[in-house]
Amino acid sequence: MAAENKPLPMPSYVKFLFGGLSGMAATCVVQPMDLVKNRMQLSGVGGAAKEHKTSFHVIKSILKNEGITGMYSGLSAGLLRQATYTTTRLGVYSYLFEMATKDGHPPNFFMKAAIGMAAGMTGAFVGTPAEVSLIRMTADGRLPAAERRNYKNVFDAIMRMIREEGLFTLWRGAIPTMGRAMVVNAAQLASYSQAKQVLMSTGYFKENIVLHFWASMISGLVTTAASMPVDIAKTRLQNMKMIDGKPEYKGAIDVLSRVVKNEGIFSLWKGFTPYYARLGPHTVLTFIVLEKMNTMYRQLVMGDYSHRSSGL
């Protein structure tokens, strides 16, 4: 009977596929917030510290100058980023998780955190070319017409960067991108687990979509606060141009020190509202879609109607 109750394993390639698709579906909803976040983080570049005072000011400016479709600038890059980063991240996490599971016992909390950081770092490296393209495409609309790169889509952006600036430009800012991914994964894992535990201890919640929603939103708040300084360094490095043959910034530390010196310490959290407005719903939507696809696959393909947890 024990053998009959053992859940059937889902093929690894399906986990990779569903991970990427769930991230892409969520991106279609939250892309405007990613655009607003990037514009705010770049608003201090070139001495234009007061270019955008609030998220609403950014949105108003985009709608006025670029139209409603301007809110989805860089969508193709955002989708490619999910197809590369999220697919790799979730796939590697599942693979390492299974390797760390001994005699049916899952790894402990700290091992899960380590696995999450390793998966995030690997996914970030694979996804950096799409990340660089995304930053540049979402930033283009804030520049004067003569200075815009005018990439047609993410593939045009990648090919032009290779042709005009060299192959390694695709991995510009890879170190802070990987650092951010490690911070995000560690913070998400710890805070999501703790939030679920605290919420369930109140007696008002049980294991369902409502609990997952609020735990995700709390986790998103903690993750946003922890990762934003690294994110703003990544954003500015990936958008920088060469000035008299020299890069605008020497590295992530140079970005952070100059931001603090010229714009103030709190500028490290510039774009907090749109960042959180993107990260919270993106996390919720990703896992809701992923849970649904896992359930449908188990039922329609594997014939498993046992309503077991997917293990997320």
N, C-alpha and C positions, 0 to 999 in steps of 0.2 A: 504493500500500500504506500510505503514511503516513496518508492520510485514513481508511483502514479501522481503523487502530490508535488513532486519536484518540478519547478517551473522550467519550461523549455527555453534554451538559450536563444537569444536573438542574434542573427549573423552580424559580425563586426561591420561589414560594409553598409548594412542597413542603419546601424547606429551613426556612422559617419554621415550618411545621406540625410537622415532625419535631423541630425544636429545642424547641418548647414541650412536645410530648408526652413527649419523653425526660426533660425536667426534671420534669414532673409525675409520671412513673412513679417517678423517684428520690425525690421528695418523699414519696410514700406510704410509703416504707421508713424514711426518716430524720427524719420529722416529730417523733417523741418527743425526739430529741436537740436539735432546734431549740427545743422547748418548755423543756427543761431548761436550755439555754444562756440563754434569755431570763429565766427565773426567777432564775438565779444572778446575772445582770448587774443585776437590779433588787433584789437582796436587801439592798443598802445604802441603798435609798431610805427616807426617813422615820426614819432613825436605826437601822434594823434590820440593822446590818452583819453580825450573826451569825445571821441568819435561816436561811441555808443554808450549811453549812460545806463540803460536798462534793457532787458530782453524785449520789452514791448517796443522800445525805440528801434531796435534792430528789425523786428518784424515789420513795423510800419515803413521803415526805410526800404526793405526788400520788396514789399508789395508795391510801393510807390515807384521804385526805379527799375524793378525787374519783373513785376507782375506776379500772379499767383503761382505760375510754373517755376518762378525763381526760388520758391520755398523747397523745391525738390532738386536744386542744383547738386550735382554730384551723386545722384541716386545710383547710377550704374557702378560707381566706385564703392558706394556703401554696400551694394549687393555682392560685389566681388569680394569685398573684405569679409563679409559673413561667410561666403562660399569657401574662402581660404582659412581665415582665422577660426571661426566657430566650428567648422567641420573638423579641422585639425585638433583644436582644443578639446572638444568633446570626445573625438575618436581616441586621442592619446590618453585622456583621462580614463575612459572605459577600459582601454587595454592595460594601463598600469594598475588600475583598481582591481582587475581580475587577477593580475600577477601577484598583487599584495594580499589577496584573499587566500587564507590557509585553512584547509579542512572545513570550508563553509563559513568561517568566521571572517567578517570584513575587517579591513585595517582600522586602527584606532584613529581618534580625532587628529592627532598631530601628523600621522602618516597621510591622512586624507588631505590635510592642508599642504603638505609637501608635494603630494601628487598633483593637487590643483595648481600649485605654483609652477611645477615643471611643465604641465600641460599648457598653461597660459603662456609661459615663456616660449615654448615651441610653436604654438599657434601664432603668437605675435610675430615671430621671425618670418614665418611663411606668409603672414598677412601684411607685412610692412609695405610692399610695393603698392597694394591697393589702398593702404592707409595714407601713404604719401600722395597718391592721386586724389583721394577723398579730400584731404586738407587743402590741396591746391585748387580743386574744382569748386569747393564751397567758399573759398576765399576770393575767387576771381572777381565776383560781382562788386566787391568793395573797392576795387582798384580803378583808376582812371582808364578810359577806353584804350589809350595808347600803351598801357602797361599790362594789360590782361594777356593771359596765356591762351585763352579761348580754346581749351581742349574740347573736342567734339564729344568724346565719351572716354571711359576709363582705359580702353585699349589704345586709343589715340594718345592719351596722356602718357601711358607707359612707353609706347614706341618713340614718342618725341623726347621723353626724358633720356632714353637710352641713346638716341641719335644726337641730341643737343648737349647733354650733360654727362653722359657716360653711364654704364651699367650700374655702378655702385650707388648712383643717386637714388635708385629704387629702394635702397636700404638706409637712406639718410634718416637719422633719428631712431635707428633700430634699437639702440641700447636703452634710451628712455621709454621706447614703446614696449620693449620686453620687460623693463622694470615696472612700468605701469601695469602690465598684464599680471605680473607676479603679485603686486600690491592688491589689485582688483580681485584676483582669485582668492588670495588669502583672506582679505577683508570680507568678501561675499560669503565664503564658506563659514567662517567663524561667526559672523553677525547673523546670517540666515539661520544657522543651527540654534544660536542662543535666543534669537527673537522667537522662533517657534516654541522653544522650551518655556520661555517666560509667558508668552501669550496663552499657551495651553494650561499653564499653572494657575491662570486666573479663573478657569472654569467656564469661561464664556466662548471658548474656541474648541474645535475638534479637528481631526485630520481631514480637511476638505479644501476646496478652492478658496474659500474665504480666508482661512488660515494662511494658505500659500501666498495670497495677494498681500496681506498686511505684513507678513514676514519678509516678503520681497521688497516692499516699499521701505521698511525699516532698514533692511540690509543695503538698499540702494542709497539711503541717506548716509550711513556710515562709510560706505565705499566711496561715495562722492567726496566726502570731506578728506578721506585718506589719500585719494589718488589724484586730486586736481592739480597740486603743484607739479607732479611728474607729467601730467597731461598737458599743461600749458607749455612746459619745456619742449615736449614732443611736438606740439602743434607749431610752435614758432621755428623750431629747427627744420621741420619738414616743409615749411612755407618760405624759408629764407632764400634770398637771392645773392648772387656773387656781386660784391661791390669792389670795383677796381681790381678784379681778379682774386679777391679774397672773400671767404665766407663771412656772412653778417655776424654769425656767432661762432665761438670756438668749441662749444659743447653745451651740455645740459646745465652744468654749474654756472657757466657764463650767462646763460639765459636767465636763470633764477636770480643770480646776484644783480643783474642789470634791471630786472623787473622790480625787485625789492628797492633798489637804489633810486630808480627813476619814477616808479609808480606807486610805491608803498607795499608793505607786507601783505595787505589784504588783496592786492591784485593777483596774488597766487591763486586766489579762489574766484577770479573773474569768470563770469559765465556759470556760477554755481546753480542758479535756478534752471536754465535750460539743460545743463548737464544732468541734474537730478531728474528733471522732467523727462529726459530721454532714458537714463539708466534704469529708473524704477519700472516704468511701463515696459521697457525692452526686456528686462529680466522676467517680468510676469508673463508677457505675451510669448516669449521664447519657450518657457517651460509649459505653459498651457497648451500651445500648439504641439510641442514635443510629446507631452503626455497623451494628447489626443491621437497623434499619429502612431505612437507606440501601441495604444489600446486597439486602434483599428487594425494594425498589422497583426497583432496577436489573435484578434478575433477572425479577420477575413482570410489571413494567410496561414496562420498556425492552428486555427480552430480552438484557441484557448479563450473560453468565456468565464474564467474563474474570478475575474475582477481583482487580480492581484496587483499590488503596487508595482510600478515600473522600476522602483529602486532609486528614483531621483531624489 
